[in-house]
């Protein structure tokens, strides 16, 4: 049996260099949103919980990327409505991840679908924010 190890990373920077696999996580989020416990059986509860954990890790990393993009953006470069939307998306993700009882209280399928919706929300915010960055010289 293979066991994981605990990583002590107080700065939260050990995974910042790893590329985000957006396509895979988008496909996973789309699949999760199509799980319906009333019309077809959802995957086993353990699989649903594992999927929610995977999406929550991706959300955390994506939120850090969005926050960094907002920090480096020149003032006034992003329209106010897009900046406010990005800040709201970040607060939703932080509230979901850092909730008082944890993100995984309640029905596992509902939690996984909530994470999938947040992935979509953050993707839109990241796209708008990165699109507003001035082009870099090559």
N, C-alpha and C positions, 0 to 999 in steps of 0.2 A: 504494500500500500504506500502511496506517495502522499506525503503531508506537505502543506504549505509552510511558509515561514513568515514571521512577523517582520515588517520593515519599519524601522524607527526613522521617520522622516518629518521632523518638526517644522521644516520649512515648506513642506508640500511640493517639492520640486523634483522628486526622483523620476517622475514620469512625464515631465514637461517636454522632453526631447522626442518622445515616441510619437509617431504620426497617428492622428485619429483616423480610424477606418470608418469614414462617414457612410459609405455605401452599405456596408454590412450592418451598421447600427440602424440605418434608415429602413432597410429591409426587415430587420428584426422588429422595429417599432411598428411598421405597417402590419406585419403578421400578428403582433400582439393586439392591435386594434381590431383585427378581424376575428379574434377569439370571442365566441359568444356561447356562454354557458346554457342558453335557452334553446338554440337551434342545433348546435353540434357540441359534442363534449370537448371541453377545454383540455389541454394537456394535464398531466398529473400535477397536484399541488406543489410538489417539490420542484418540478420543472418550471412552473410559473414563478415560484419564489426565486429560483436561480436566475431566471430571465429578468425579474425586477431588480435583483442585485447587479446584474451586468449592466442594465440600463442606468441604474443609479450611479455606478462608477463612471460611465460615459458622461452622464449629466454633470457630474462634479468636474470632470476634466474639461468639458465643453464650456461650462460656466466660467472656469478659470481662464480659458482662452478668450471668451467674450469680454471678461473684465479687463484683461491685459490689452485687448484691442481698443476698448474704450479709453483706457488710461493713456495710450500712446497716440490717440487721435487728436490732431490739432483742434483747438477750440473753434467752434462754429462750422466745422467741416461736415458734421452729421446734422441733418435736419432735426429740430427739436422733437418732433413727434417720434422719429426713429430712436433718438436717444432715450426718450421717456419709455418707449416700448421695450428697449433693451434693458433698462434699469428695472422695469416691472418684471420682465422675464427672469432676470437674475434674482430678484427678491422671491419670486414664486419657487424657483429651484432651491434656493437656500432654505426657505420655509419648509419645503417638502423634505429636503435632506436632513435638516436640523430640527425637525419638529419636536415638540416636547416629549412625545411618546415614541419618537422614531418614525421613519417613513413607512415602516412595514406593519403598522397596526391596522387591523381590519382584514377584509377579504383580499387574498393574494392576487386574484385576477383583477380586481379594481385597482390595486396598487400598481400592478404591472402596466395596466392601461393608462393610468395617470402618468407614470413615468414616460410612456410612449408619446403621450400628448405633449409633455414638456420637452421631449427631444425635438419634436416638430417646431415648437415655439422657439426654442433656442437656435435651431438651424436658421430660421428666418431672421432672428436678431443678429446672428453672426454674419449672415450674408449681407444684410444691410450695412452693418458696421464695417466689415472688411471692404465692402464696395465703396465706402466713403473715404478710405485711406488714399492719400495721394500716391500716384505710381512711383515705384522706386527706380532709381537709375541703375542700369546694368553695366 
